[in-house]
């Protein structure tokens, strides 16, 4: 164990670069406290197995503060106020020590778990209104309490990082919750950028869900790629998972998952592919395909989704998103499509 800790520390000290921490927004000033946040009023029409519901609501309504403390410390606190997600509640709250920054950073508190491409994308910067189903199912819980060590390096080749990495030790049950066993979840993510326009990432998570006496294991693994060139953005991500000794469903974006004991293993997997084009008129057409199978050994469980979207930017702080989502669930003949319109304002 000592050799492993020494190796990790050596990598940290020899990595002369910085990457973004786990907060969704950046400070607007280097001096004093910055108030940051955004609101997302939304209207959704949901066919919902033939029920045809529609409603206005706040997808997210967040406000927080961020700032620096002499010397080498910074803080970040964000609260979610939207009642649609059970608010208000503490979303993020962490302190970062950057004594060796930009070579190394240590964060402690409640933060977003460093797993995958789309989960690591801030909510106000998502290219579609909703995250992919595979991310909501296999990357949950999105936030947790614990310790995060992160760093990056350019190897002196260019201004941007060639290698970035994050390693987190967290409770496991999710945000604002005590650990329910003596073990800690371990999440690791590494990103390699061979060129400025390409990022290739890999993620792995190992943890425990049930109490100390249960012999269960949670395993998640994923790979992703992002290419931004000639005004095109192409992203793809694959996530696989194993529920060993239990069955876990949901839990994304602040929701509590459904967890029940299960005798055996459940293998899950899914992916998404997204293409976006940035036009000269502040308009972005988006196409996205998703696939998720909650149990690869059971027939008729696969889910497919197709998203057609438009993003319009009034300015740097205000964005309109329109999404139509075609949902095809094998074994379900009832309509489940979605039409969503969301206006976002950041401050």
C-alpha positions as CSV (number, residue, x, y, z in Angstrom):
1,X,0.0,0.0,0.0
2,X,2.9,2.4,0.8
3,X,4.4,1.7,-2.6
4,X,1.1,2.5,-4.3
5,X,0.8,5.8,-2.4
6,X,4.3,6.8,-3.2
7,X,3.8,6.1,-6.9
8,X,0.6,8.2,-6.9
9,X,2.4,11.0,-5.2
10,X,5.3,10.9,-7.6
11,X,2.9,11.1,-10.6
12,X,1.2,14.1,-9.0
13,X,4.5,16.0,-8.4
14,X,5.8,15.3,-11.9
15,X,2.7,16.4,-13.7
16,X,3.1,20.2,-14.4
17,X,-0.4,21.2,-15.5
18,X,-3.9,21.7,-14.2
19,X,-7.3,20.6,-15.3
20,X,-10.8,21.6,-14.2
21,X,-12.0,20.6,-10.8
22,X,-15.4,19.0,-10.2
23,X,-17.5,22.1,-10.0
24,X,-19.9,23.0,-12.8
25,X,-19.0,26.7,-13.0
26,X,-15.9,28.9,-12.8
27,X,-15.3,31.9,-10.7
28,X,-16.0,35.2,-12.4
29,X,-13.1,37.0,-10.6
30,X,-9.9,36.1,-8.9
31,X,-10.6,38.4,-6.1
32,X,-13.1,37.8,-3.3
33,X,-16.3,35.7,-3.5
34,X,-18.0,35.1,-6.9
35,X,-21.7,34.4,-7.0
36,X,-22.5,31.9,-9.8
37,X,-25.5,29.9,-11.0
38,X,-28.1,29.3,-13.6
39,X,-31.8,28.6,-14.1
40,X,-33.4,26.2,-16.7
41,X,-37.2,26.7,-17.0
42,X,-38.5,24.0,-19.3
43,X,-41.6,22.7,-21.0
44,X,-41.9,18.9,-21.7
45,X,-44.5,16.9,-23.6
46,X,-44.2,13.3,-22.7
47,X,-46.2,10.5,-24.4
48,X,-45.4,8.4,-21.3
49,X,-46.8,5.0,-22.4
50,X,-49.9,6.7,-23.8
51,X,-50.6,9.1,-20.9
52,X,-49.5,12.2,-22.9
53,X,-48.4,14.4,-20.0
54,X,-47.1,17.9,-20.4
55,X,-45.8,20.4,-17.8
56,X,-43.8,23.5,-17.2
57,X,-41.1,23.1,-14.5
58,X,-37.5,24.0,-13.6
59,X,-35.1,21.3,-14.7
60,X,-32.4,23.0,-12.7
61,X,-32.2,26.2,-10.6
62,X,-28.8,26.5,-9.0
63,X,-26.9,29.2,-7.2
64,X,-23.6,29.1,-5.4
65,X,-20.4,30.8,-4.4
66,X,-16.8,30.2,-5.3
67,X,-13.6,31.8,-4.4
68,X,-10.0,31.6,-3.2
69,X,-8.4,31.8,0.3
70,X,-4.8,32.7,0.9
71,X,-2.8,30.7,0.4
72,X,-3.3,27.8,-2.0
73,X,-6.9,27.1,-1.1
74,X,-10.2,27.5,-3.0
75,X,-13.8,26.7,-2.2
76,X,-16.9,25.9,-4.2
77,X,-20.5,25.6,-2.9
78,X,-23.6,25.1,-5.0
79,X,-27.3,24.6,-4.0
80,X,-30.0,23.1,-6.1
81,X,-33.4,24.8,-5.6
82,X,-35.5,23.1,-8.2
83,X,-38.5,21.3,-6.6
84,X,-38.6,19.0,-9.6
85,X,-35.5,17.3,-8.4
86,X,-36.4,17.4,-4.7
87,X,-34.7,20.7,-3.9
88,X,-33.5,22.6,-2.1
89,X,-30.5,20.5,-1.2
90,X,-26.7,20.9,-1.1
91,X,-25.4,19.9,-4.5
92,X,-21.6,20.6,-4.3
93,X,-19.4,21.7,-1.4
94,X,-15.7,21.2,-1.5
95,X,-12.3,22.7,-0.7
96,X,-9.3,22.4,-3.0
97,X,-5.7,22.5,-2.0
98,X,-3.4,23.7,-4.8
99,X,-0.1,24.0,-3.1
100,X,1.6,22.1,-6.0
101,X,-0.7,23.6,-8.6
102,X,-0.9,23.5,-11.5
103,X,1.0,20.3,-11.0
104,X,-1.3,18.7,-8.5
105,X,-4.6,19.4,-6.7
106,X,-6.4,17.7,-3.8
107,X,-10.2,18.2,-3.3
108,X,-12.2,17.1,-0.3
109,X,-16.0,17.4,0.2
110,X,-19.0,16.7,-2.0
111,X,-18.3,16.7,-5.7
112,X,-19.2,15.1,-9.0
113,X,-17.7,11.6,-9.4
114,X,-15.1,11.6,-12.2
115,X,-16.6,8.9,-14.4
116,X,-17.1,9.2,-18.2
117,X,-17.4,12.0,-20.7
118,X,-21.0,13.1,-20.5
119,X,-21.2,13.0,-16.7
120,X,-18.0,15.1,-16.6
121,X,-19.7,17.7,-18.9
122,X,-21.2,20.5,-16.7
123,X,-25.0,20.4,-16.7
124,X,-25.3,23.9,-18.2
125,X,-22.9,22.8,-21.1
126,X,-24.8,19.7,-22.2
127,X,-25.4,19.5,-25.9
128,X,-28.8,17.8,-25.4
129,X,-31.3,18.7,-22.7
130,X,-31.1,15.2,-21.0
131,X,-28.1,13.1,-20.4
132,X,-28.0,9.7,-22.1
133,X,-29.9,6.8,-20.5
134,X,-26.8,4.7,-20.1
135,X,-25.1,7.5,-18.1
136,X,-28.2,8.0,-15.9
137,X,-28.2,4.2,-15.2
138,X,-24.6,3.2,-15.0
139,X,-22.7,6.4,-13.9
140,X,-24.9,7.0,-10.8
141,X,-24.7,8.3,-8.2
142,X,-23.4,11.4,-10.0
143,X,-22.2,13.1,-6.8
144,X,-20.7,11.7,-3.6
145,X,-18.7,12.7,-0.6
146,X,-15.0,12.0,-0.3
147,X,-11.4,12.8,-1.5
148,X,-10.4,13.6,-5.1
149,X,-6.8,13.8,-6.4
150,X,-6.3,15.1,-9.9
151,X,-3.7,16.5,-12.2
152,X,-2.4,16.7,-15.7
153,X,0.6,17.4,-17.9
154,X,1.5,18.7,-21.3
155,X,4.9,17.0,-21.3
156,X,6.2,20.4,-22.5
157,X,4.8,19.8,-25.9
158,X,2.1,22.4,-26.0
159,X,0.0,24.8,-23.9
160,X,-2.9,22.3,-23.4
161,X,-2.7,19.1,-21.5
162,X,-1.7,15.8,-23.2
163,X,-2.5,13.7,-20.2
164,X,-5.2,14.3,-17.5
165,X,-6.2,12.0,-14.6
166,X,-8.5,11.9,-11.6
167,X,-8.7,9.5,-8.7
168,X,-11.6,9.6,-6.2
169,X,-12.3,7.8,-2.9
170,X,-15.9,8.3,-1.9
171,X,-18.6,6.9,0.4
172,X,-20.7,5.3,-2.3
173,X,-24.4,6.0,-1.5
174,X,-24.3,9.4,-3.1
175,X,-24.6,13.1,-2.1
176,X,-25.5,14.1,1.4
177,X,-25.4,10.6,2.7
178,X,-23.2,8.8,5.2
179,X,-21.4,5.6,4.2
180,X,-23.5,2.4,4.8
181,X,-20.4,0.2,5.1
182,X,-16.8,0.3,6.0
183,X,-15.6,0.3,2.4
184,X,-15.0,3.2,0.0
185,X,-15.8,3.4,-3.7
186,X,-12.8,4.0,-5.9
187,X,-13.3,5.8,-9.2
188,X,-10.5,6.6,-11.7
189,X,-10.5,8.5,-15.0
190,X,-7.7,9.2,-17.5
191,X,-7.8,11.4,-20.6
192,X,-5.2,11.4,-23.4
193,X,-5.2,14.2,-26.0
194,X,-2.9,13.2,-28.9
195,X,-4.0,16.4,-30.7
196,X,-5.7,19.6,-29.6
197,X,-8.9,18.5,-31.3
198,X,-9.2,15.0,-29.8
199,X,-9.7,13.6,-26.3
200,X,-9.7,9.9,-25.6
201,X,-10.9,8.8,-22.1
202,X,-11.2,5.8,-20.0
203,X,-13.0,5.3,-16.6
204,X,-13.3,2.6,-14.0
205,X,-15.3,2.3,-10.8
206,X,-15.3,-0.3,-8.1
207,X,-17.4,-0.2,-5.0
208,X,-19.9,-1.8,-2.6
209,X,-23.6,-1.1,-2.3
210,X,-25.0,-3.2,0.5
211,X,-24.0,-3.4,4.2
212,X,-20.8,-4.8,5.7
213,X,-22.0,-8.4,5.9
214,X,-23.1,-8.7,2.3
215,X,-20.7,-10.0,-0.3
216,X,-21.6,-7.7,-3.2
217,X,-19.6,-5.7,-5.8
218,X,-20.4,-2.8,-8.1
219,X,-18.2,-2.5,-11.2
220,X,-18.4,0.1,-13.9
221,X,-16.0,0.7,-16.8
222,X,-16.1,2.9,-19.8
223,X,-14.4,4.4,-22.8
224,X,-15.1,7.6,-24.7
225,X,-13.8,9.9,-27.5
226,X,-14.5,13.5,-28.4
227,X,-13.4,15.1,-31.7
228,X,-13.9,18.8,-32.4
229,X,-12.8,19.9,-35.9
230,X,-14.1,22.1,-38.7
231,X,-17.0,23.3,-36.6
232,X,-18.1,19.7,-36.0
233,X,-18.2,18.0,-32.6
234,X,-18.4,14.2,-32.6
235,X,-18.7,12.4,-29.3
236,X,-19.1,8.7,-28.4
237,X,-19.1,6.9,-25.1
238,X,-19.5,3.2,-24.1
239,X,-20.2,2.2,-20.5
240,X,-20.5,-1.4,-19.1
241,X,-21.3,-2.6,-15.6
242,X,-21.8,-5.5,-13.3
243,X,-24.2,-5.6,-10.4
244,X,-23.0,-8.6,-8.3
245,X,-25.3,-9.5,-5.4
246,X,-27.9,-6.8,-6.0
247,X,-29.9,-5.0,-8.7
248,X,-29.5,-1.2,-9.1
249,X,-31.7,0.9,-11.3
250,X,-31.7,4.7,-11.8
251,X,-30.1,7.2,-9.5
252,X,-28.9,9.8,-12.0
253,X,-29.1,13.6,-11.6
254,X,-29.9,13.7,-7.9
255,X,-32.4,10.9,-7.8
256,X,-32.3,8.0,-5.4
257,X,-31.7,4.6,-7.1
258,X,-33.7,1.5,-6.6
259,X,-31.6,-1.2,-5.0
260,X,-32.7,-4.7,-4.2
261,X,-30.6,-7.8,-3.2
262,X,-30.1,-10.3,-6.1
263,X,-28.7,-13.7,-6.2
264,X,-26.1,-13.6,-9.0
265,X,-24.6,-11.1,-11.4
266,X,-26.3,-8.7,-13.8
267,X,-24.3,-7.5,-16.8
268,X,-25.4,-4.2,-18.3
269,X,-24.0,-2.0,-21.1
270,X,-24.9,0.9,-23.4
271,X,-23.5,3.7,-25.5
272,X,-24.3,6.9,-27.3
273,X,-23.0,8.7,-30.4
274,X,-23.6,12.4,-30.9
275,X,-22.8,14.8,-33.8
276,X,-23.1,18.5,-33.6
277,X,-22.4,21.3,-36.1
278,X,-21.6,24.9,-35.0
279,X,-23.0,27.2,-37.6
280,X,-22.1,30.9,-38.1
281,X,-25.5,32.0,-36.9
282,X,-25.2,30.9,-33.2
283,X,-27.3,27.8,-34.1
284,X,-26.2,24.2,-33.4
285,X,-28.1,21.3,-35.0
286,X,-27.6,18.1,-32.9
287,X,-28.2,14.4,-33.7
288,X,-27.8,11.7,-31.0
289,X,-28.3,8.0,-30.9
290,X,-28.5,6.0,-27.6
291,X,-28.6,2.3,-26.8
292,X,-28.9,0.7,-23.4
293,X,-29.4,-2.9,-22.3
294,X,-30.1,-3.3,-18.5
295,X,-29.4,-7.1,-18.7
296,X,-27.5,-8.5,-21.7
297,X,-28.5,-12.0,-20.8
298,X,-32.3,-11.3,-20.8
299,X,-34.2,-11.0,-24.1
300,X,-36.4,-8.0,-24.9
301,X,-34.8,-5.5,-22.5
302,X,-32.9,-3.2,-24.9
303,X,-33.8,0.5,-25.2
304,X,-33.0,2.8,-28.2
305,X,-33.4,6.5,-28.4
306,X,-32.9,9.1,-31.2
307,X,-32.6,12.8,-30.3
308,X,-33.0,15.6,-32.9
309,X,-32.1,18.9,-31.4
310,X,-31.4,22.6,-32.0
311,X,-29.4,24.9,-29.7
312,X,-29.6,28.6,-30.2
313,X,-27.3,31.0,-28.3
314,X,-28.6,34.5,-27.8
315,X,-25.3,35.4,-26.1
316,X,-22.7,33.8,-23.9
317,X,-25.1,33.5,-21.0
318,X,-28.5,32.7,-22.6
319,X,-29.3,29.5,-24.6
320,X,-32.5,28.0,-26.0
321,X,-32.6,24.2,-26.6
322,X,-35.3,22.3,-28.4
323,X,-35.2,18.4,-28.4
324,X,-37.4,15.8,-29.9
325,X,-36.6,12.3,-28.5
326,X,-37.8,9.1,-30.2
327,X,-37.8,6.3,-27.7
328,X,-38.0,2.7,-28.9
329,X,-38.3,0.1,-26.1
330,X,-38.2,-3.5,-27.2
331,X,-41.3,-5.3,-26.0
332,X,-43.3,-2.1,-25.4
333,X,-45.6,-0.9,-28.2
334,X,-47.0,2.1,-26.4
335,X,-45.6,5.6,-27.5
336,X,-42.9,7.0,-25.3
337,X,-41.5,10.0,-27.3
338,X,-40.5,13.3,-25.7
339,X,-40.6,16.9,-26.9
340,X,-38.7,19.4,-24.8
341,X,-38.0,23.1,-24.9
342,X,-35.6,24.7,-22.4
343,X,-34.3,28.2,-21.9
344,X,-31.2,28.7,-19.8
345,X,-29.7,31.8,-18.3
346,X,-26.3,31.8,-16.5
347,X,-24.9,34.4,-14.1
